[in-house]
C-alpha cells in the first residue's frame, strides 16, 4: 500500500527549516505574561467558561516558552484526556501494531529534524519516543493508521514535552483540529486546498495571476504539505510555536490564514521580481516580445523558482514579527469561511456524482 502523506518526505530537509528565529521580547513583558498564564492555568475551567476571549488574546500574543508545553496540554484538552486514561499510552505503545504501519514508522523516524539534538542519534531516545508515539496512535485509531505527515507534528511536540503528553496532543490534533486530514483519500485536506484556492485568487494582483497562468501552476500545489504537517516542515521554530499557540486555541482557520499570507506574499514578490527582470532585459535590448506575463527567463526556470520559494518561504516572510500580525489582520470572517467551505463540499460532491453517472 502506498504511504499517505507528503510526497517530498524523502527529499526535503525539515531540520533545516527549524532554525531558530530570534523574536525580541523584553524580559519584563515575558515575566508579566508568565504571571498571567499561571493565573489562567490555576483556574482553567473558570477562565474558559467566563473569559475564553482573554485566553485567545493571550495565545495570540504568544505563550511564554517556559509554559508553552503546559498551555498546549490544557488548550487542546490533552491533559483531560490523559487524566481520564491512565496507563493507556503505555498499553498502546507496547501493543504489536499493524505491520504495515510499524514498518513505515521505522522507515520515517530518522528523517524527522535530523539536525535537532533530540533526533541526531540513530535509535536514540528521541527517535524511540517518536516511534512509540506514532505506533500508539496507529493502534488507537486503526481506521487512520499512520500518515507520514503526522511524524513532524509528533516530533515537534516531543521537542517540548514527554512522550505521553505528546501522544495525547497528537490524538487531539488529529481527531479534533484536523479531522479527516489523515484518512485514506485525504478528502478533508483536499477540501481545504480548494477552499484556499478560491480565497487566494481574488487577493492576488493582476501580474501575480498572470504569472501563475503562464506557468500553468495550481496556486495551491504546496498546500497539502503545509496543512498536513501544520507547517512543522516549513516555518522556523519560533514562528511555528507562535502559529501553533493560535492554532491550538482557535483551530484550523489559523492554518488557512497563515497559508493565505504566505501564498500572497510569495507570489507577489515573485511577480515583482519577474517584472523587474523583464524591465532590465528590455533596457539591455533583450526584449520580451510574446511573453504575456512580462517576465524574463524561460518557464521551466521560473516554475522551479516558484516551487522552491513555496517549499522554503523567505525568512522575512516567515518571521513572527511579520507573519503573526498579517495573519491576524487578514480580512476573513469565520462565518464566510464556513459558508465557502460548505459550498466547496457541495461542489465536490456534485462533481463526484457527475463522474459516477
N, C-alpha and C positions, 0 to 999 in steps of 0.2 A: 504494500500500500504506500502510495506517495505521501511524504510528510506534508502536513498542513503548516503553513506559516509564511515566513519571509523568504523569498527566493534568493536574496542576497546574503543569506546567513553564512555561507562559506567564504564569500569574497570581501565582505565588509570587515572593518577592524573596529568593533564597537568600543574597545578600551580607549582608543584614541579620541573618541567622541566625548569621553567623560573627563577630559582635562578640566581642572578646577578654574572657574572664573571668579575673580575677586569682586565681591559686592561690598562696597564700603558702607558699613552701618556703625554709627557711633556706639561706643560701649555703653553709654548711659541709656540709649534707646533700646539696646539689646536687653539690658537688665530690666528696664521698665516692661518690656514685652514678656519677659520670663515671669515676672510677678503677676502680670495679667493672666497668663496661661495657667500658672499654678492655681490661681483663684478659680479659673474656669474648671480645671480638671478636678479640683476638690469637691465640686458640686456639678458634675457633668449633666446629669439628668435635669437639674433645675435650670441650668443655663440653656440647654437645648429646648426645654419646654417654654421658657419665658423670654429668652433673648437669642434665638437662633441667628438673627441678623447680625448681632455683635460677634458671634463665633465666626460667621462668614467674613466679616470685616477683618478680624484678626488673621484669618487664613490668607486673605488677600494681601495683607501687609507683610506676610512671611512669618512662619513659625521659627522661633529660635532653634538653632541646630541642636542645642543641648536637650531640647524637649521634643524634637520632631518625631522620633520613633514612638514616643508615648502618645503624642497627639494623633498620629496616624492610626494607632491602635483604637483609640476612642472614637475618632470621627468616622472610621469605616465600619464600626460595630464589631471589629475582630476581637476586641477584648471580651465583649459579652459572649460571643460565640465560643471563644476559647474557655471561658469560665464554665459554660454550660456543658462542655465536652472534655472533661479532664482525662488525660491519657489517650485521647483519640488520635492525636498526631502520631505519637509513638506507635500505636497499633497499626495505623495506615502505612507508616513509613517502613515497618518491618514486614508488611504483607508481601506475598510474592509479586503481584502486579502482572499486567498483561505483557508477555514477552516482546510484543511489537513496541510498546512504549518504553519499556526498560532499555531495550537496545537503542532506540532513538535518543533517549535521555543521556545514556552513557556516551553516545557519539557527540552530543551537543555541549556537555557541561564545560569542556576545556576551551570552547570558543567564546565564552562569556567574559568580557572585560579582562583579557589575559594580562594587561598591564597593571591591574589593580592588585594590591598586596594580598587580598583575600583569595585571589584566584590564580596567582602566578605558578603555584606548585601543582604539578600533575598529581591527582589523587590526594591533594591536601585537604585540610578541614573545610575550606570554603567550597571546593568542588564537591566534597562528600555531602555537605549540608544542602547544597543546591540540588544534587541528585535526589536526596531524601525528600525535599520539599516537593519537587516536581513529580516524583513517583507517588507520594502520598496523595497529591491532587488527582492523579490519574486513577488511583484506586477509589477515591471518594466519589469521583464523577466519571464513571466508565463510559457514559454516553459521549463525553467530550474527549476523554483520554489525555493526550499530550499534544500540544501545538508548539512549534519552535518559538513562536513569538512570546510564549509565557516565560521562557528562560531568562531573557534580560529583565523582565519585570521582577521575577523572583530573585534574581541576583542583586538588583537594585535594593530590594527590601532587605536582603541579607547583609548588605553593607551597613545597615543601620540597626538591625535587631536580631535576636536569636532565631533559630530555625523554626521553632514552634510558632512564634509570633508572626514571622514572615509567611508561614504557611496559611494561617488564618486570614491575614491581609490579602494574600493571593486569592483565596477562596472568595472573599467578599468582592474583590475587584472583578473576578471572572463571572460571578453569579449576579451581582447587583449593579456594578458600574458599567460593565461591558457584556451584558447578556447576549448570547448568540454569536459573539465575535469569534469564538474558537470552535464552534460546532462545524461538522462537515458541511462544506459548501460555502462557509464564511458569509452567509446571507446578510447578517446584521452589519458587518463592516462594509459590504458592497452597497448596502442602502445608504450608509453614512457617506461613502465616497461619492455616490451620485448626488446626494444632498449638497455636499460641499461644492461640487461642480456647478450646480445651479446657483449657489450663493456667490461663487467666485467671479464668474464671467461678467456680471453687471458692475463689479467693483474694479475691474481692470481698465486701464486706459486703452484707447484705440490701438496705439502702437504695440502694446503688450499682447492684445488679442490678435493682431496681425502676425506677430512673431509666432505665436502658438499655432495659428492656422497654417502658416508657411511650412513649419516643421512637422505638421500633422501630429502634434504632440497632445495626447489627452492631458488636460491640466491636472488631473488627479492621479497620474501614473504612480507617484511616490506614496500616495496616501495610505494604502494598506500597510506598508512598513511603518509609517509614522503612527497610525492609530492602533494597530495590533500590538505594538510594543509600547504604547502610551509614551512615545518619544524617548524611551530609555536608550535607544541606539543613536539618537540624533542630537539631543541637547547636551551641553556641558553640565557638569554635576550640579552646580549652584542653580542654574536656570531650571534644570529638571526638578530639583527639590521645590523651587518656588511654584512651578506649574503643578506639581503633584499636591502641594498644600491646597491649592484651589480645586484641583480635580477631585481629590478625595473628599472635599467638603461639598462641592456643587455638582459633581457628576460629569458625564461625557461631554456636555456642552462646552466645557473648558477646553478639552482637546480639540473640538471643532473650531473654536475661536483661535486657538494657537495655530492650527493648521492654516486657517484663512490668512492670518497675519503673515506667516512665513511664506505662503504662496504669493500673496500680493507683493510683498517687498522683494522677493527673489525675482519674480517675473518682471516687475517694473525696473529693477536695477539691470537685469539682463537686456531688456529692451532699450534702456537708455544707453548702455554701453555699446550695443549694436548700432544704434543710431549715431553715436559719436564716432565709431569706427568707420561707418559709411561716409560721414562728413569728412573725415580725414582722408579717406580713399579718394573721394571726389575732389578734394583740394589738391591732392597729389596727381590728379589726372587719371586715376584708375577707373572711375565711373562705376555706376551701379545700375545701369540700364537693365530693365527686365526684372529687377528684384523688387517685388511688391511690398516687402517689409522695409525697404530702405536700409538693408543691412549689408555688411561686407562679410566675405568668407563664404565657405560652402556649407550646405545644410548639414552634412554629417558632422562637421566640426562644431557647428552651432548646437546641434542636438546633444552631442557629448558634453558640451559646456553646461547646457541646461540641466542634464541629468546629474552631473557632478555637483552643480550648485544646489540641487534639491537634496541629494544624499548628504551633503555636508554644508548646510547653510552657513553663511559668513558669521564670524564671531561677533561682529557688530549687530547683526540681526537677532542673534540668539542671546545677547547679553540681557540679564534680567532688568537692567535699568531701562531698556527699550521694549523688550518683549512683554513684560508684565503690564505696563501702562497701556500699550497698544491693544493688548488682549482685552483688557477691562473696558477700554473706550470704544471698542468695535460696536457699531450700531447693529444689534441683533437680539431681538427680544425672545424670551423663552416661548411666548405664545406663537410668534411667527415661525419659530424653529419647529415647534410641534406640528403646526399646520402644514408646513412644507414637507416634513417627514412623513406625515400621513399620505400626502399626495404622491411622494416617491414610492411608498409601499403599494398604493393603489395602481400606479403606473407599471410597476414591476410585475404585479400580479396579472394585470391585463395583458402585458407582453407575453408572459409565460402561457396564458390561456390561448392567445392567438397562435403561438408557436406550436402548441399541442393540438390545435384544431386541424 
